[in-house]
Amino acid sequence: ILDMTEFDISKLIKNLMINFESNYKSKGVELSIDGESQIILADKDKISQVIVNILSNALKYTQSGGSVQVCVQEYKDYIQIAI
């Protein structure tokens, strides 16, 4: 069952990225986000799980000296998150 609420997806991603900062730094991988505040209606816990999994995989598969950029962009009918 989904627990749908309105929240700022950019803020959620920024907060989740804080948890990864030390791991990214110790591997020598730059982590950044680009995008404005975007309010969405979704299951916050489920979206968090997806973002954590992607950030974890991005760290695992990015070589030292590389970078991972998260982009949050609004289109006419949807919000795109690209990593």
QUIQUI-V933590 format. One record per residue. N is the residue number from 1. RES is the residue in one letter. SS is DSSP state (@ for helix, = for strand, . for the rest). OMEGA is omega in whole degrees, 0 to 359 (999 if undefined). D_FIRST is the distance of its C-alpha to the first C-alpha in Angstrom with 2 decimals. Layout:
# QUIQUI-V933590
N/RES/SS/OMEGA/D_FIRST, N/RES/SS/OMEGA/D_FIRST
This chain:
# QUIQUI-V933590
1/I/./181/0.00, 2/L/./177/3.80, 3/D/./186/6.66, 4/M/=/176/9.38, 5/T/=/175/12.88, 6/E/=/178/16.33, 7/F/=/180/18.17, 8/D/=/183/21.10, 9/I/@/179/20.14, 10/S/@/179/23.80, 11/K/@/178/23.92, 12/L/@/181/20.83, 13/I/@/179/22.49, 14/K/@/179/25.81, 15/N/@/179/24.47, 16/L/@/179/22.96, 17/M/@/178/26.30, 18/I/@/180/28.19, 19/N/@/183/26.76, 20/F/@/187/28.30, 21/E/@/184/31.62, 22/S/@/179/33.74, 23/N/@/178/32.60, 24/Y/@/180/33.35, 25/K/@/182/36.67, 26/S/@/177/37.77, 27/K/@/181/37.28, 28/G/./179/39.04, 29/V/./179/36.23, 30/E/=/179/35.83, 31/L/=/181/32.38, 32/S/=/178/32.16, 33/I/=/177/30.00, 34/D/=/178/31.18, 35/G/=/180/29.54, 36/E/./175/29.27, 37/S/./180/26.66, 38/Q/./178/23.80, 39/I/=/178/21.21, 40/I/=/174/17.94, 41/L/=/183/14.71, 42/A/=/174/11.83, 43/D/=/186/9.38, 44/K/@/181/12.45, 45/D/@/180/11.54, 46/K/@/178/10.46, 47/I/@/178/13.57, 48/S/@/179/15.60, 49/Q/@/180/15.02, 50/V/@/182/16.20, 51/I/@/178/19.15, 52/V/@/180/20.19, 53/N/@/181/20.30, 54/I/@/178/22.35, 55/L/@/178/24.65, 56/S/@/179/25.22, 57/N/@/179/26.12, 58/A/@/178/28.26, 59/L/@/182/30.19, 60/K/@/187/30.62, 61/Y/@/176/32.01, 62/T/./181/34.06, 63/Q/./175/37.62, 64/S/./183/39.43, 65/G/./180/40.84, 66/G/./179/38.01, 67/S/=/176/35.50, 68/V/=/179/31.83, 69/Q/=/176/31.13, 70/V/=/179/27.84, 71/C/=/176/28.23, 72/V/=/186/25.97, 73/Q/=/179/27.35, 74/E/=/172/26.65, 75/Y/./185/27.49, 76/K/./187/27.80, 77/D/./184/24.29, 78/Y/./175/22.30, 79/I/=/178/22.43, 80/Q/=/173/23.59, 81/I/=/179/23.26, 82/A/=/180/25.98, 83/I/./999/26.89
